[in-house]
Amino acid sequence: MSSNLLNIIANVKEVQVKEIDDESGPEDIENWDSFKGLILFDELESKFNVKFTLNELLTVKKIKDIKRILSIHGASID
């Protein structure tokens, strides 16, 4: 996973980068609430120059889902 992606997620979720992996989600990261989720998506849209659809946002359950959606948009995350 790209260090940029990890750093953005860790910063928004207020956790250490080492606490994040592809299987991390709201049940694993205490600070992952709906508000911080929106902040995260805004940061990702800005950093990777993409625009998420509502359906895409609703399908995110884990970090691997974020990576998949970014890849669909052609964002280089590796």
OpenMM code with the backbone's topology and positions (N, CA, C; nanometers):
from openmm import Vec3, app, unit

residues = "MET SER SER ASN LEU LEU ASN ILE ILE ALA ASN VAL LYS GLU VAL GLN VAL LYS GLU ILE ASP ASP GLU SER GLY PRO GLU ASP ILE GLU ASN TRP ASP SER PHE LYS GLY LEU ILE LEU PHE ASP GLU LEU GLU SER LYS PHE ASN VAL LYS PHE THR LEU ASN GLU LEU LEU THR VAL LYS LYS ILE LYS ASP ILE LYS ARG ILE LEU SER ILE HIS GLY ALA SER ILE ASP".split()
positions = [
    Vec3(0.0851, -0.1179, 0.0000),
    Vec3(0.0000, 0.0000, 0.0000),
    Vec3(0.0889, 0.1231, 0.0000),
    Vec3(0.0501, 0.2200, -0.0738),
    Vec3(0.1308, 0.3411, -0.0857),
    Vec3(0.1445, 0.4118, 0.0477),
    Vec3(0.2637, 0.4658, 0.0721),
    Vec3(0.2846, 0.5379, 0.1971),
    Vec3(0.1996, 0.6640, 0.2011),
    Vec3(0.1745, 0.7274, 0.0855),
    Vec3(0.0857, 0.8436, 0.0827),
    Vec3(-0.0539, 0.8058, 0.1298),
    Vec3(-0.1062, 0.6952, 0.0793),
    Vec3(-0.2390, 0.6497, 0.1184),
    Vec3(-0.2411, 0.6173, 0.2674),
    Vec3(-0.1421, 0.5449, 0.3131),
    Vec3(-0.1337, 0.5108, 0.4561),
    Vec3(-0.1272, 0.6352, 0.5429),
    Vec3(-0.0471, 0.7301, 0.5032),
    Vec3(-0.0330, 0.8529, 0.5818),
    Vec3(-0.1625, 0.9326, 0.5869),
    Vec3(-0.2327, 0.9402, 0.4765),
    Vec3(-0.3601, 1.0122, 0.4745),
    Vec3(-0.4595, 0.9447, 0.5682),
    Vec3(-0.4702, 0.8133, 0.5563),
    Vec3(-0.5648, 0.7399, 0.6402),
    Vec3(-0.5279, 0.7533, 0.7876),
    Vec3(-0.4011, 0.7336, 0.8192),
    Vec3(-0.3565, 0.7436, 0.9586),
    Vec3(-0.3809, 0.8827, 1.0151),
    Vec3(-0.3542, 0.9843, 0.9355),
    Vec3(-0.3730, 1.1221, 0.9802),
    Vec3(-0.5206, 1.1511, 1.0095),
    Vec3(-0.6076, 1.1157, 0.9176),
    Vec3(-0.7502, 1.1433, 0.9350),
    Vec3(-0.8093, 1.0604, 1.0495),
    Vec3(-0.7704, 0.9353, 1.0558),
    Vec3(-0.8263, 0.8458, 1.1578),
    Vec3(-0.7557, 0.8573, 1.2927),
    Vec3(-0.6478, 0.9359, 1.2956),
    Vec3(-0.5709, 0.9597, 1.4183),
    Vec3(-0.5183, 0.8297, 1.4794),
    Vec3(-0.4541, 0.7488, 1.3936),
    Vec3(-0.3922, 0.6242, 1.4371),
    Vec3(-0.2510, 0.6165, 1.3807),
    Vec3(-0.1738, 0.5238, 1.4309),
    Vec3(-0.0400, 0.4994, 1.3790),
    Vec3(-0.0507, 0.4251, 1.2457),
    Vec3(0.0394, 0.4550, 1.1546),
    Vec3(0.0406, 0.3877, 1.0239),
    Vec3(0.0498, 0.2361, 1.0417),
    Vec3(0.1259, 0.1911, 1.1410),
    Vec3(0.1440, 0.0471, 1.1619),
    Vec3(0.0155, -0.0236, 1.2042),
    Vec3(-0.0878, 0.0522, 1.2425),
    Vec3(-0.2157, -0.0060, 1.2836),
    Vec3(-0.3093, -0.0305, 1.1655),
    Vec3(-0.2660, 0.0068, 1.0447),
    Vec3(-0.3521, 0.0001, 0.9272),
    Vec3(-0.3030, -0.1078, 0.8313),
    Vec3(-0.3973, -0.1897, 0.7838),
    Vec3(-0.3676, -0.2831, 0.6752),
    Vec3(-0.4916, -0.2945, 0.5872),
    Vec3(-0.4846, -0.3767, 0.4840),
    Vec3(-0.5941, -0.3872, 0.3874),
    Vec3(-0.7260, -0.4289, 0.4519),
    Vec3(-0.7203, -0.5021, 0.5607),
    Vec3(-0.8405, -0.5526, 0.6258),
    Vec3(-0.8949, -0.4586, 0.7335),
    Vec3(-0.8281, -0.3464, 0.7577),
    Vec3(-0.8746, -0.2509, 0.8591),
    Vec3(-1.0043, -0.1852, 0.8140),
    Vec3(-1.0933, -0.1644, 0.9091),
    Vec3(-1.2203, -0.0991, 0.8818),
    Vec3(-1.2746, -0.0355, 1.0082),
    Vec3(-1.3981, 0.0093, 1.0048),
    Vec3(-1.4563, 0.0773, 1.1208),
    Vec3(-1.4560, -0.0062, 1.2482),
    Vec3(-1.4684, -0.1360, 1.2345),
    Vec3(-1.4691, -0.2214, 1.3535),
    Vec3(-1.3300, -0.2356, 1.4151),
    Vec3(-1.2267, -0.2010, 1.3388),
    Vec3(-1.0886, -0.2124, 1.3860),
    Vec3(-1.0291, -0.0793, 1.4300),
    Vec3(-1.0774, 0.0287, 1.3733),
    Vec3(-1.0223, 0.1617, 1.4009),
    Vec3(-1.1298, 0.2428, 1.4721),
    Vec3(-1.1072, 0.2680, 1.5997),
    Vec3(-1.2061, 0.3339, 1.6845),
    Vec3(-1.2525, 0.4684, 1.6286),
    Vec3(-1.1618, 0.5443, 1.5722),
    Vec3(-1.1948, 0.6783, 1.5227),
    Vec3(-1.2594, 0.6790, 1.3844),
    Vec3(-1.2924, 0.5631, 1.3312),
    Vec3(-1.3526, 0.5563, 1.1982),
    Vec3(-1.5042, 0.5716, 1.2130),
    Vec3(-1.5504, 0.6947, 1.2165),
    Vec3(-1.6930, 0.7217, 1.2210),
    Vec3(-1.7341, 0.7863, 1.0890),
    Vec3(-1.8621, 0.8153, 1.0743),
    Vec3(-1.9100, 0.8671, 0.9461),
    Vec3(-1.8501, 1.0036, 0.9127),
    Vec3(-1.8333, 1.0885, 1.0118),
    Vec3(-1.7760, 1.2204, 0.9864),
    Vec3(-1.6315, 1.2093, 0.9383),
    Vec3(-1.5512, 1.1306, 1.0091),
    Vec3(-1.4117, 1.1144, 0.9667),
    Vec3(-1.4019, 1.0382, 0.8352),
    Vec3(-1.5016, 0.9567, 0.8070),
    Vec3(-1.5064, 0.8905, 0.6770),
    Vec3(-1.5199, 0.9913, 0.5647),
    Vec3(-1.6065, 1.0890, 0.5840),
    Vec3(-1.6238, 1.1939, 0.4825),
    Vec3(-1.4979, 1.2781, 0.4679),
    Vec3(-1.4335, 1.3080, 0.5799),
    Vec3(-1.3076, 1.3827, 0.5748),
    Vec3(-1.2027, 1.3021, 0.4980),
    Vec3(-1.1970, 1.1723, 0.5242),
    Vec3(-1.1013, 1.0865, 0.4547),
    Vec3(-1.1257, 1.0892, 0.3046),
    Vec3(-1.2501, 1.0736, 0.2625),
    Vec3(-1.2785, 1.0726, 0.1191),
    Vec3(-1.2467, 1.2065, 0.0547),
    Vec3(-1.2714, 1.3146, 0.1248),
    Vec3(-1.2366, 1.4464, 0.0731),
    Vec3(-1.0856, 1.4581, 0.0543),
    Vec3(-1.0097, 1.4124, 0.1528),
    Vec3(-0.8627, 1.4146, 0.1431),
    Vec3(-0.8140, 1.3285, 0.0269),
    Vec3(-0.8736, 1.2104, 0.0121),
    Vec3(-0.8323, 1.1209, -0.0963),
    Vec3(-0.8661, 1.1798, -0.2336),
    Vec3(-0.9836, 1.2402, -0.2450),
    Vec3(-1.0199, 1.3044, -0.3714),
    Vec3(-0.9211, 1.4143, -0.4073),
    Vec3(-0.8820, 1.4926, -0.3088),
    Vec3(-0.7863, 1.6007, -0.3339),
    Vec3(-0.6491, 1.5467, -0.3705),
    Vec3(-0.6006, 1.4507, -0.2939),
    Vec3(-0.4651, 1.3981, -0.3140),
    Vec3(-0.4511, 1.3223, -0.4460),
    Vec3(-0.5515, 1.2406, -0.4791),
    Vec3(-0.5418, 1.1551, -0.5972),
    Vec3(-0.6181, 1.2100, -0.7176),
    Vec3(-0.6746, 1.3312, -0.7032),
    Vec3(-0.7451, 1.3978, -0.8123),
    Vec3(-0.8536, 1.3083, -0.8729),
    Vec3(-0.9409, 1.2568, -0.7856),
    Vec3(-1.0528, 1.1729, -0.8279),
    Vec3(-1.1800, 1.2279, -0.7651),
    Vec3(-1.2928, 1.1790, -0.8120),
    Vec3(-1.4226, 1.2146, -0.7542),
    Vec3(-1.4998, 1.0856, -0.7313),
    Vec3(-1.5304, 1.0565, -0.6054),
    Vec3(-1.6037, 0.9350, -0.5709),
    Vec3(-1.7538, 0.9558, -0.5900),
    Vec3(-1.8217, 0.8486, -0.6309),
    Vec3(-1.9673, 0.8518, -0.6379),
    Vec3(-2.0225, 0.8102, -0.5019),
    Vec3(-2.1481, 0.8410, -0.4782),
    Vec3(-2.2118, 0.8007, -0.3535),
    Vec3(-2.2110, 0.6490, -0.3397),
    Vec3(-2.2385, 0.5779, -0.4485),
    Vec3(-2.2356, 0.4313, -0.4435),
    Vec3(-2.0987, 0.3794, -0.4029),
    Vec3(-1.9939, 0.4407, -0.4550),
    Vec3(-1.8589, 0.3986, -0.4172),
    Vec3(-1.8355, 0.4216, -0.2684),
    Vec3(-1.8767, 0.5353, -0.2184),
    Vec3(-1.8575, 0.5647, -0.0765),
    Vec3(-1.9315, 0.4648, 0.0109),
    Vec3(-2.0496, 0.4248, -0.0324),
    Vec3(-2.1306, 0.3327, 0.0460),
    Vec3(-2.0767, 0.1898, 0.0459),
    Vec3(-1.9901, 0.1561, -0.0504),
    Vec3(-1.9361, 0.0200, -0.0568),
    Vec3(-1.8092, 0.0018, 0.0262),
    Vec3(-1.7540, 0.1109, 0.0766),
    Vec3(-1.6283, 0.1012, 0.1522),
    Vec3(-1.6536, 0.0436, 0.2904),
    Vec3(-1.5932, -0.0715, 0.3139),
    Vec3(-1.6006, -0.1373, 0.4445),
    Vec3(-1.4618, -0.1587, 0.5042),
    Vec3(-1.3619, -0.1593, 0.4177),
    Vec3(-1.2245, -0.1859, 0.4589),
    Vec3(-1.1294, -0.1031, 0.3724),
    Vec3(-1.0049, -0.0949, 0.4143),
    Vec3(-0.9030, -0.0221, 0.3382),
    Vec3(-0.8898, -0.0785, 0.1973),
    Vec3(-0.9011, -0.2097, 0.1836),
    Vec3(-0.8883, -0.2698, 0.0506),
    Vec3(-0.9955, -0.2176, -0.0447),
    Vec3(-1.1124, -0.1791, 0.0074),
    Vec3(-1.2170, -0.1214, -0.0768),
    Vec3(-1.1761, 0.0169, -0.1278),
    Vec3(-1.1103, 0.0937, -0.0427),
    Vec3(-1.0601, 0.2245, -0.0847),
    Vec3(-0.9571, 0.2071, -0.1953),
    Vec3(-0.8665, 0.1124, -0.1793),
    Vec3(-0.7645, 0.0862, -0.2820),
    Vec3(-0.8288, 0.0457, -0.4134),
    Vec3(-0.9317, -0.0396, -0.4055),
    Vec3(-1.0002, -0.0865, -0.5263),
    Vec3(-1.0648, 0.0309, -0.5998),
    Vec3(-1.1332, 0.1164, -0.5268),
    Vec3(-1.2005, 0.2303, -0.5884),
    Vec3(-1.0999, 0.3283, -0.6476),
    Vec3(-0.9919, 0.3544, -0.5758),
    Vec3(-0.8883, 0.4424, -0.6310),
    Vec3(-0.8300, 0.3842, -0.7594),
    Vec3(-0.8099, 0.2527, -0.7615),
    Vec3(-0.7573, 0.1875, -0.8823),
    Vec3(-0.8542, 0.2008, -0.9988),
    Vec3(-0.9835, 0.1868, -0.9721),
    Vec3(-1.0860, 0.2025, -1.0770),
    Vec3(-1.0768, 0.3418, -1.1389),
    Vec3(-1.0462, 0.4399, -1.0559),
    Vec3(-1.0343, 0.5777, -1.1035),
    Vec3(-0.8972, 0.6068, -1.1660),
    Vec3(-0.8124, 0.5055, -1.1701),
    Vec3(-0.6817, 0.5228, -1.2333),
    Vec3(-0.5772, 0.5867, -1.1450),
    Vec3(-0.6048, 0.5969, -1.0160),
    Vec3(-0.5080, 0.6563, -0.9231),
    Vec3(-0.3939, 0.5587, -0.8967),
    Vec3(-0.2737, 0.6086, -0.8973),
    Vec3(-0.1559, 0.5277, -0.8682),
    Vec3(-0.1342, 0.5262, -0.7175),
    Vec3(-0.1590, 0.4110, -0.6555),
    Vec3(-0.1486, 0.4014, -0.5102),
    Vec3(-0.0319, 0.3156, -0.4647),
    Vec3(0.0371, 0.2534, -0.5566),
    Vec3(0.1502, 0.1670, -0.5194),
    Vec3(0.2821, 0.2313, -0.5494),
] * unit.nanometer
topology = app.Topology()
chain = topology.addChain("A")
for resn in residues:
    res = topology.addResidue(resn, chain)
    for name in ("N", "CA", "C"):
        topology.addAtom(name, app.Element.getBySymbol(name[0]), res)
